[in-house]
Amino acid sequence: MTLFVNRLTHLDASLWCPERGLIGASWRVDAELDGALGEDGMLFDFGEVKPWIKSRIDQGPDHALLVPTEAPGVSVHDCAEGLCVRAESPYPFEVRGPRQAFALLPWPAITAERLAEHLSASLTRQPPARVEAIRLTLTDEAIDGAAYTYSHGLKRHTGNCQRIAHGHRSRLHVWQDGERRPALEAEWAERLADRYLVDEADVVEGLDAAFTGRLTTRYTAEQGRFALTLPRERCIPMPTPTTVEHIAAWLAGEIARETGRATRVQAFEGIDKGALAEAEA
């Protein structure tokens, strides 16, 4: 017997890509469970499926940096913060943080398909009673219109959002004169694509990129100390924390300033069931 659980949860993370660098990702998680029915006529209590699988994803790759340790130029070593991950291509990169902020995967590249197979095998090793096999599928949300990928960290967050390199793939809605503006949505999605959004208050060097050409951000949060260094052109400093609420307000202000027209923005965080903020300027 197979139990299908569609849209079980979603997984938000950042990953290091040898071609694109630091990328934010959001995947929908679907599950299939194989096994035998019990006397209650069930394979596994449906009400327990979601929290059982979700808790294991939350303890693993969710809101972590996925690191392909066999990718060219990637190195991992211990440091005072916990782990230090460095990469050389497609640009120099370094991030430091507690071990739980990273998912180290012995592959040359991260793909949704390979990550789903890895998680499926891990869950199947210690399945619930009567469950013989678990298969997960990770898919991008189907977005009709503009979507962008970004990474960030929220030092004041009490959960895993405090990790300095986690991210999302999100849709973006922009209105002017009461109408959606797809061209503006596409333009700003391109500007934000594969960028790191950073609170200026956490920048310790690099706001003036003329000298070093890089930006370093560092902070201490509940889980420990974090630091990240990227080329300045890969970063977008904001005068506020990079919550979805502030992202919406910042975008509305920037678009209004550049176009000279009143602007309303809806900014999403990950899959459309996740956080959503709206702002006007």
C-alpha positions in Angstrom: 0.0 0.0 0.0 1.2 3.5 -0.8 0.2 6.7 1.0 0.5 9.9 -1.0 0.9 13.2 0.9 1.1 16.1 -1.5 2.2 19.6 -0.4 3.4 18.1 2.9 5.6 21.0 3.6 8.2 23.2 2.0 12.0 23.5 2.3 13.8 26.9 2.2 17.6 26.9 2.0 20.6 28.4 0.3 23.0 26.4 -1.8 26.5 26.9 -3.2 26.5 26.4 -7.0 29.8 26.1 -8.9 28.3 28.1 -11.8 26.0 30.7 -10.1 27.5 31.0 -6.6 25.2 31.5 -3.6 21.6 30.8 -4.5 18.3 30.9 -2.5 15.9 28.0 -3.0 12.4 27.1 -2.0 11.0 23.6 -2.8 7.6 22.0 -2.3 7.9 18.7 -0.5 5.6 15.8 -1.6 5.9 12.3 0.0 5.0 8.7 -0.7 5.1 6.1 2.0 5.0 2.3 1.3 4.0 -0.3 3.8 1.4 -2.6 5.2 -2.0 -1.6 6.7 -2.6 -2.1 10.4 -5.7 -3.3 12.2 -6.9 0.3 12.2 -7.0 0.3 8.4 -4.2 2.8 8.1 -0.6 2.7 7.0 0.4 5.6 9.1 -1.9 8.0 10.9 -2.2 10.9 8.4 -2.2 13.4 11.2 1.2 12.3 12.2 2.8 12.1 8.7 3.4 15.8 8.3 5.0 16.6 11.7 7.1 13.4 11.6 8.7 14.2 8.2 8.7 18.0 8.7 10.6 17.7 12.0 13.4 15.8 10.3 13.6 18.2 7.4 13.7 21.1 9.9 16.5 19.5 11.8 18.5 18.9 8.6 18.6 21.0 5.4 15.9 23.5 6.0 17.2 27.0 6.5 20.7 25.7 6.1 23.5 26.3 3.6 23.8 23.3 1.4 27.4 22.7 0.5 28.6 20.4 -2.3 31.9 19.4 -0.7 33.3 17.8 -3.9 32.7 20.9 -6.1 35.9 22.5 -7.5 37.4 25.0 -5.2 35.2 24.2 -2.1 36.9 23.6 1.2 35.5 23.0 4.7 37.4 23.2 8.0 36.8 23.8 11.7 37.0 27.3 13.0 36.2 29.2 16.2 32.5 29.7 15.1 32.1 26.0 14.3 32.7 25.5 10.5 34.2 27.6 7.8 33.2 27.0 4.2 35.2 28.6 1.4 34.8 28.6 -2.3 36.8 30.1 -5.2 34.5 29.8 -8.2 32.5 31.5 -9.7 33.7 34.1 -7.1 35.5 34.1 -3.8 33.2 33.3 -0.9 33.6 32.5 2.8 31.0 31.8 5.5 31.5 30.8 9.2 28.9 29.6 11.6 27.7 26.8 14.0 27.8 23.3 12.5 24.0 23.1 12.4 23.9 26.0 9.9 25.4 23.8 7.2 24.4 20.6 5.3 27.6 19.1 3.9 26.8 16.9 1.0 29.6 14.8 -0.8 28.6 15.8 -4.3 30.0 18.1 -7.0 26.7 20.0 -7.2 23.4 20.3 -5.4 20.2 19.4 -7.3 16.6 19.0 -6.0 16.5 15.5 -7.3 19.6 14.3 -5.6 18.7 16.0 -2.3 15.2 14.3 -2.4 16.9 10.9 -2.9 19.3 11.7 0.0 16.4 12.7 2.3 14.3 9.7 1.2 17.1 7.3 2.1 17.7 9.0 5.4 14.1 8.8 6.4 13.8 5.2 5.3 16.6 4.1 7.5 14.5 4.6 10.6 10.9 4.5 9.4 7.8 4.5 11.6 6.1 1.2 12.4 4.6 -0.5 9.3 6.3 1.9 6.9 8.8 0.1 4.6 10.0 3.0 2.3 9.7 6.7 2.0 10.1 8.7 -1.1 10.2 12.5 -1.2 9.9 14.8 -4.2 11.2 18.4 -4.2 9.9 20.8 -6.8 10.0 24.5 -7.5 6.8 26.4 -7.1 5.1 27.1 -10.5 5.2 30.9 -10.7 3.4 32.7 -13.5 5.5 35.8 -13.7 8.6 37.1 -12.0 10.5 35.1 -9.4 13.8 35.8 -7.7 16.3 33.9 -5.5 18.0 35.6 -2.6 19.9 34.7 0.6 20.0 36.5 3.9 20.2 36.0 7.7 18.1 37.5 10.5 20.2 37.8 13.7 17.2 38.6 15.9 15.1 35.6 14.8 14.7 33.0 17.5 14.5 30.1 14.9 16.7 29.0 12.1 16.2 32.2 10.1 19.1 33.6 12.2 21.5 31.5 10.1 23.5 33.9 8.0 23.2 32.0 4.7 19.7 30.7 4.1 17.4 31.7 1.3 14.3 31.6 -0.7 12.9 31.5 -4.2 10.0 34.0 -4.2 7.4 35.7 -6.4 7.2 39.5 -6.7 4.1 41.7 -7.4 4.4 45.4 -8.2 1.5 47.8 -8.8 1.4 51.3 -10.2 -1.8 53.3 -10.9 -3.8 50.3 -9.7 -2.4 47.9 -12.2 0.2 45.1 -12.0 3.4 46.0 -13.8 5.0 42.8 -15.1 7.9 44.6 -16.7 8.9 46.2 -13.4 8.5 42.9 -11.6 10.8 41.2 -14.1 13.4 44.0 -13.9 13.6 43.9 -10.1 13.5 40.1 -10.0 16.6 40.2 -12.2 18.3 42.8 -10.0 17.7 40.6 -6.9 18.4 37.3 -8.5 21.1 35.3 -6.6 21.9 38.3 -4.4 22.7 38.5 -0.7 20.5 40.9 1.1 22.3 42.4 4.1 21.4 44.8 7.0 23.9 47.7 6.8 24.2 47.5 10.6 25.8 44.1 10.4 28.4 45.1 7.7 31.9 45.2 9.2 33.8 46.0 6.0 32.9 46.7 2.4 30.1 49.3 2.2 32.8 51.4 0.4 33.6 48.8 -2.2 36.2 51.0 -4.0 39.0 49.7 -1.9 38.5 46.0 -1.1 35.8 45.0 -3.6 34.2 42.8 -1.0 31.7 42.9 1.8 31.9 41.2 5.1 28.9 40.9 7.5 29.2 39.5 11.0 26.8 39.0 13.9 26.1 37.0 17.0 22.7 35.3 17.4 21.1 32.8 19.7 22.7 29.8 17.9 26.2 31.3 17.9 28.5 33.6 15.9 28.2 34.0 12.1 30.3 35.7 9.4 30.1 35.9 5.7 32.2 37.5 3.0 31.1 38.0 -0.7 32.1 40.3 -3.6 30.4 43.6 -3.0 28.5 43.4 -6.3 26.8 40.2 -5.2 25.3 42.0 -2.1 22.4 44.4 -1.7 22.8 46.4 1.5 19.5 47.6 3.1 19.1 50.2 5.9 17.0 47.7 7.9 16.9 44.0 8.8 16.1 41.9 5.7 12.7 40.6 6.9 10.1 40.2 4.2 8.3 43.2 5.6 11.3 45.5 5.2 12.1 44.0 1.8 8.6 45.0 0.6 9.0 48.5 2.0 12.5 48.9 0.6 11.4 47.8 -2.9 8.3 50.1 -2.9 10.5 53.0 -2.0 13.3 52.2 -4.5 10.9 51.6 -7.4 8.9 54.8 -6.6 12.1 56.8 -6.4 13.4 55.5 -9.8 10.1 55.8 -11.6 8.7 58.9 -9.9 5.3 57.1 -9.5 3.5 55.8 -6.4 4.2 52.1 -6.0 2.7 49.2 -4.1 4.7 46.0 -3.7 3.9 42.5 -2.4 7.0 40.6 -1.5 6.8 36.9 -0.7 9.1 34.7 1.3 9.5 31.3 -0.3 6.5 29.3 -1.4 3.3 31.3 -1.7 1.9 29.8 1.5 4.8 31.4 3.4 5.2 34.9 4.6 3.9 37.8 2.6 4.3 41.5 3.1 2.8 44.5 1.3 4.1 48.1 1.3 3.4 51.3 -0.5 5.6 54.3 -1.4 
